[in-house]
Amino acid sequence: MRLSTRLAVCVRESKAATEVQMVPKPGRSVLVSCSRYPFRHYHFIDTEMTWPEAQQYCRQHYSDLATFESMEEVQQHLPDVTYSWAWIGLADDTSSWKGVMGKEPNSWRWSATGEHSQSGFQSWSSAEPDYYERFETCVLMDLNGGWQDKACTLLYGFVCFTESSQSQVTYTYISTQKTWSDGQAYCRQHHTDLAVIESSSQNTDVYNSITPRASAWIGLYRVPWTWSDQSLSTFRSWDTISPNYPDVQHCVATDGQVWDDDYCDTGFGPLCQTTKAFAEEDFVGMALSPTETTEVHLLLMDLTVMCLQNLLASPAPDCHLSLTPVSTSNCTCSSS
């Protein structure tokens, strides 16, 4: 008996790669879900304004300041206009992390949970944190029990915590010098994680565990530079030496190719975006046999989007399908 499989194909107007995840259901039928990426149109506004003004303008008249997820979006979808520098949606708002335990994407988080502080407790030393020279995104406890942000690749001892089944917490100082990430790995292997500090008493307990007195990593870290539209895109197109003044320049502009950090009150025209999220009507369905070699050409908005070749070559209905960009013609399906 031939197994009939239902396939849904999600097509992105920007011609970027698309993923389709096929999940087997009881009775050997297949439920298909398609990764949904917003489609973006970009608009340059030839009026100088500060970054906060640009954000407000784009949100009022379009969707938001521009976000990019690939070099393809940068190269193919920017408006064909001339400008020297333009604001985009990337920034590192100091009100979310400088001397505070905020709740924003670029705020401080604890390694053990990946979440922001529950209590808001903080013990920053004077003038800390300062994100000096763009590398300081991990935190240590200094000789006086205060906190300082440091480059995560520096070598220090570290403090682990162990949580018992009765929710009792003990702290252990490891004098072996390691990077923050290596200290984290050690603590997770031998204890629970790097130290979490949510109160003054816990801060004192960690401080007292460090003997002899030394600076030591704790579990606090953050991910700088976040998008105005809250996108999780990790794509970056920094100029060679950028960001070069991130301790004072917290907003990002582009010349159409590379990005640079700048003072947020500088006057640039903004790159705004309008977005569209895909709905059910953006999906194309077809019935295919997993034992057949099938080549399907889809045409959407006068663009030959992609070719499905040797579709469902595997006899197993459970597969992960990757659709390549239109620049190539191959599409393969392999067992998950």
C-alpha positions as CSV (number, residue, x, y, z in Angstrom):
1,M,0.0,0.0,0.0
2,R,1.4,3.4,-0.9
3,L,1.6,5.9,1.9
4,S,0.2,9.3,1.1
5,T,2.0,12.2,2.7
6,R,0.7,15.7,2.9
7,L,3.4,18.4,2.5
8,A,3.2,22.1,3.3
9,V,5.7,24.5,1.9
10,C,6.3,27.9,3.4
11,V,7.7,30.3,0.8
12,R,9.5,33.5,1.8
13,E,9.4,36.4,-0.6
14,S,13.0,37.4,0.3
15,K,14.0,34.0,-1.1
16,A,15.9,33.1,2.0
17,A,16.2,29.5,3.2
18,T,13.1,27.9,4.6
19,E,12.6,25.0,6.9
20,V,9.7,22.5,7.0
21,Q,9.4,20.2,10.0
22,M,7.4,17.1,9.4
23,V,6.0,15.3,12.4
24,P,4.5,11.8,12.3
25,K,1.0,11.4,13.8
26,P,-0.9,8.2,14.8
27,G,-2.0,6.2,11.8
28,R,1.2,7.1,9.9
29,S,-0.2,10.5,8.7
30,V,2.0,13.5,8.9
31,L,1.4,16.9,10.5
32,V,3.5,19.6,9.0
33,S,4.6,22.8,10.6
34,C,6.5,25.5,8.7
35,S,9.0,27.9,10.2
36,R,7.5,31.4,9.9
37,Y,9.8,34.3,9.3
38,P,8.5,37.9,9.0
39,F,8.9,39.4,5.5
40,R,10.4,42.8,5.7
41,H,10.2,45.9,3.4
42,Y,12.7,48.7,4.2
43,H,12.2,52.4,3.9
44,F,14.8,55.2,4.2
45,I,13.6,58.5,5.7
46,D,15.7,61.4,4.5
47,T,15.2,63.4,7.7
48,E,17.9,63.6,10.4
49,M,16.7,62.6,13.9
50,T,18.1,61.0,17.0
51,W,17.9,57.2,17.5
52,P,15.0,57.5,20.0
53,E,13.2,59.9,17.6
54,A,13.8,57.5,14.8
55,Q,12.4,54.6,16.7
56,Q,9.3,56.6,17.6
57,Y,8.9,57.7,13.9
58,C,9.2,54.2,12.5
59,R,6.8,52.7,15.0
60,Q,4.3,55.4,14.2
61,H,4.5,55.4,10.4
62,Y,5.8,51.8,9.7
63,S,6.4,48.8,11.9
64,D,9.7,49.6,13.6
65,L,13.4,50.4,12.9
66,A,15.1,48.0,10.6
67,T,16.1,44.5,11.7
68,F,18.4,42.2,9.6
69,E,18.7,38.5,9.8
70,S,21.2,37.9,6.9
71,M,23.6,39.6,4.5
72,E,21.0,38.8,1.8
73,E,18.6,41.2,3.4
74,V,21.3,43.8,3.6
75,Q,22.4,43.4,0.0
76,Q,19.1,42.8,-1.8
77,H,16.4,44.5,0.1
78,L,17.7,47.9,1.2
79,P,16.0,50.8,-0.7
80,D,17.9,52.0,-3.7
81,V,18.7,55.4,-2.3
82,T,21.9,57.2,-1.4
83,Y,22.7,58.0,2.2
84,S,25.9,58.2,4.2
85,W,24.7,56.7,7.5
86,A,21.2,55.6,8.7
87,W,19.9,54.4,12.0
88,I,18.9,50.7,12.3
89,G,17.1,49.0,15.1
90,L,20.1,47.7,17.0
91,A,21.0,49.3,20.3
92,D,22.2,48.6,23.8
93,D,20.0,50.7,26.1
94,T,22.0,51.5,29.2
95,S,18.8,51.9,31.3
96,S,18.4,48.1,31.0
97,W,21.8,47.1,32.5
98,K,23.9,50.0,33.8
99,G,23.7,49.8,37.6
100,V,20.3,48.1,37.5
101,M,19.0,44.5,37.2
102,G,16.5,45.1,34.4
103,K,14.1,42.8,32.6
104,E,15.0,43.6,29.0
105,P,16.7,41.3,26.5
106,N,20.1,43.0,27.1
107,S,19.7,43.0,30.9
108,W,21.7,40.9,33.3
109,R,20.8,37.2,33.7
110,W,21.8,34.4,36.0
111,S,23.6,31.4,34.5
112,A,21.6,28.8,36.4
113,T,18.2,30.0,35.0
114,G,19.0,32.1,32.0
115,E,16.5,34.5,33.5
116,H,16.7,38.0,35.0
117,S,17.0,38.6,38.7
118,Q,13.9,37.7,40.7
119,S,14.7,40.1,43.6
120,G,16.5,42.9,41.8
121,F,19.3,42.7,44.3
122,Q,22.6,44.2,43.1
123,S,26.0,44.9,44.5
124,W,27.9,46.9,41.9
125,S,31.2,48.5,42.7
126,S,31.7,52.2,42.0
127,A,31.4,53.1,38.3
128,E,30.4,49.5,37.5
129,P,29.2,48.0,35.2
130,D,30.8,50.0,32.3
131,Y,31.0,47.5,29.4
132,Y,34.6,48.7,28.9
133,E,36.1,48.2,25.4
134,R,33.0,46.2,24.3
135,F,34.1,42.9,25.9
136,E,32.8,43.1,29.5
137,T,29.6,41.0,29.7
138,C,30.4,38.6,32.5
139,V,30.6,39.5,36.2
140,L,33.0,38.7,39.1
141,M,33.0,39.5,42.8
142,D,35.9,41.7,43.7
143,L,38.1,41.9,46.8
144,N,35.5,44.0,48.6
145,G,32.4,41.9,47.8
146,G,31.3,44.3,45.0
147,W,30.5,43.3,41.5
148,Q,32.4,44.2,38.3
149,D,31.8,43.4,34.7
150,K,34.8,41.9,33.0
151,A,35.7,40.3,29.7
152,C,34.5,36.7,29.8
153,T,37.8,35.3,28.5
154,L,39.8,36.5,31.5
155,L,41.1,33.9,34.0
156,Y,39.8,34.0,37.6
157,G,38.8,31.6,40.2
158,F,35.0,31.1,40.6
159,V,32.2,30.3,43.0
160,C,29.8,27.4,42.4
161,F,26.6,26.8,44.3
162,T,25.0,23.5,45.2
163,E,21.3,23.2,45.9
164,S,20.2,20.3,48.0
165,S,16.9,18.4,47.7
166,Q,15.7,20.6,50.7
167,S,16.5,23.7,48.6
168,Q,19.5,24.5,50.9
169,V,22.3,26.3,49.0
170,T,26.0,26.0,49.7
171,Y,28.8,27.9,48.0
172,T,32.1,26.5,47.0
173,Y,35.1,28.6,45.9
174,I,37.3,27.0,43.2
175,S,40.7,28.7,43.1
176,T,41.7,27.2,39.7
177,Q,41.7,30.1,37.3
178,K,39.3,29.7,34.3
179,T,37.4,31.7,31.9
180,W,33.7,32.4,32.8
181,S,32.5,29.8,30.4
182,D,34.9,27.2,31.6
183,G,34.0,28.0,35.2
184,Q,30.4,27.6,34.3
185,A,31.0,24.2,32.7
186,Y,32.9,23.0,35.8
187,C,30.2,24.1,38.2
188,R,27.5,22.4,36.1
189,Q,29.5,19.2,36.1
190,H,30.5,19.1,39.8
191,H,27.9,21.3,41.5
192,T,24.7,23.0,40.3
193,D,26.0,26.1,38.5
194,L,27.9,29.4,39.0
195,A,26.8,31.3,42.1
196,V,23.4,33.0,42.0
197,I,23.0,35.9,44.4
198,E,19.5,37.3,45.2
199,S,20.1,39.0,48.6
200,S,22.6,40.7,50.8
201,S,23.0,37.7,53.0
202,Q,23.7,35.5,49.9
203,N,26.3,38.1,48.7
204,T,28.0,37.8,52.1
205,D,28.0,34.0,52.0
206,V,29.6,34.1,48.6
207,Y,32.2,36.7,49.8
208,N,33.0,34.6,52.8
209,S,33.5,31.5,50.7
210,I,36.4,33.1,48.8
211,T,39.5,32.4,50.8
212,P,42.1,33.7,50.7
213,R,40.6,37.0,49.5
214,A,40.5,37.1,45.7
215,S,38.3,38.1,42.8
216,A,36.0,35.3,41.5
217,W,33.5,34.7,38.8
218,I,29.8,34.6,39.7
219,G,26.9,33.5,37.5
220,L,25.9,36.9,36.2
221,Y,26.1,37.7,32.4
222,R,24.3,39.5,29.7
223,V,23.9,39.6,25.9
224,P,24.5,43.2,24.6
225,W,22.9,44.8,21.5
226,T,19.3,44.0,21.0
227,W,16.8,44.8,18.3
228,S,14.1,47.4,18.6
229,D,11.4,45.0,17.4
230,Q,12.5,42.4,20.0
231,S,13.8,40.1,17.2
232,L,16.3,37.5,18.3
233,S,18.4,37.8,15.2
234,T,22.1,37.2,15.9
235,F,23.3,38.5,12.5
236,R,25.8,41.3,12.8
237,S,27.7,43.3,10.1
238,W,30.1,45.4,12.2
239,D,32.8,47.5,10.6
240,T,36.3,46.2,11.3
241,I,36.8,48.0,14.5
242,S,33.2,48.4,15.6
243,P,31.7,48.6,18.1
244,N,34.6,50.9,19.1
245,Y,33.1,53.1,21.8
246,P,30.3,50.9,23.3
247,D,30.7,52.4,26.8
248,V,29.4,55.7,25.5
249,Q,27.9,54.9,22.0
250,H,24.9,52.7,22.4
251,C,23.0,53.0,19.1
252,V,23.9,51.5,15.7
253,A,23.9,53.0,12.2
254,T,24.7,51.5,8.8
255,D,26.2,52.9,5.5
256,G,24.3,50.2,3.6
257,Q,27.0,47.5,4.1
258,V,28.7,47.8,7.5
259,W,27.5,48.9,10.9
260,D,29.0,51.3,13.5
261,D,28.1,52.3,17.0
262,D,27.3,56.0,17.5
263,Y,26.0,58.4,20.1
264,C,22.2,58.0,20.2
265,D,21.6,61.8,20.0
266,T,23.4,62.0,16.6
267,G,21.3,63.1,13.7
268,F,20.8,60.4,11.0
269,G,17.9,59.4,8.8
270,P,16.2,56.1,9.9
271,L,15.8,52.9,8.0
272,C,12.3,51.8,8.9
273,Q,10.7,48.5,8.1
274,T,7.2,47.1,7.5
275,T,6.7,43.4,8.3
276,K,4.3,40.7,7.4
277,A,3.9,37.5,9.3
278,F,2.9,34.4,7.3
279,A,-0.6,33.1,7.7
280,E,-2.3,29.8,6.6
281,E,-2.8,31.1,3.1
282,D,0.9,31.5,2.7
283,F,1.3,27.7,2.7
284,V,1.1,25.5,-0.3
285,G,0.0,21.9,0.1
286,M,0.4,18.8,-2.1
287,A,-0.1,15.1,-1.9
288,L,3.1,13.1,-2.5
289,S,4.3,9.5,-2.2
290,P,7.4,9.0,-0.1
291,T,8.7,6.4,-2.5
292,E,8.6,8.6,-5.5
293,T,11.2,11.1,-6.8
294,T,9.3,14.3,-7.2
295,E,10.3,17.6,-8.6
296,V,8.0,20.5,-8.0
297,H,8.4,24.0,-9.2
298,L,6.5,26.7,-7.3
299,L,5.8,30.1,-8.7
300,L,5.0,32.9,-6.2
301,M,4.7,36.6,-7.1
302,D,6.4,36.0,-10.5
303,L,9.5,34.5,-8.8
304,T,10.7,30.9,-9.2
305,V,11.1,30.3,-5.5
306,M,12.5,26.9,-5.1
307,C,12.7,23.3,-6.5
308,L,11.8,20.3,-4.5
309,Q,13.9,17.4,-5.8
310,N,13.9,13.8,-4.7
311,L,11.2,14.7,-2.1
312,L,10.6,12.1,0.6
313,A,13.2,9.8,-0.8
314,S,13.4,8.1,2.6
315,P,10.7,5.5,3.2
316,A,10.2,6.9,6.7
317,P,7.5,9.6,6.9
318,D,9.4,11.4,9.7
319,C,11.9,13.7,8.0
320,H,13.4,17.2,8.2
321,L,13.2,19.1,5.0
322,S,15.5,22.0,4.2
323,L,14.6,24.2,1.2
324,T,17.6,26.0,-0.3
325,P,17.5,29.5,-1.7
326,V,16.5,30.0,-5.3
327,S,20.2,30.4,-6.3
328,T,20.4,26.6,-6.1
329,S,18.0,23.9,-7.3
330,N,18.4,21.1,-4.8
331,C,16.1,20.2,-2.0
332,T,16.7,17.2,0.1
333,C,14.8,15.3,2.7
334,S,16.6,13.1,5.3
335,S,15.6,11.2,8.4
336,S,15.6,13.3,11.5
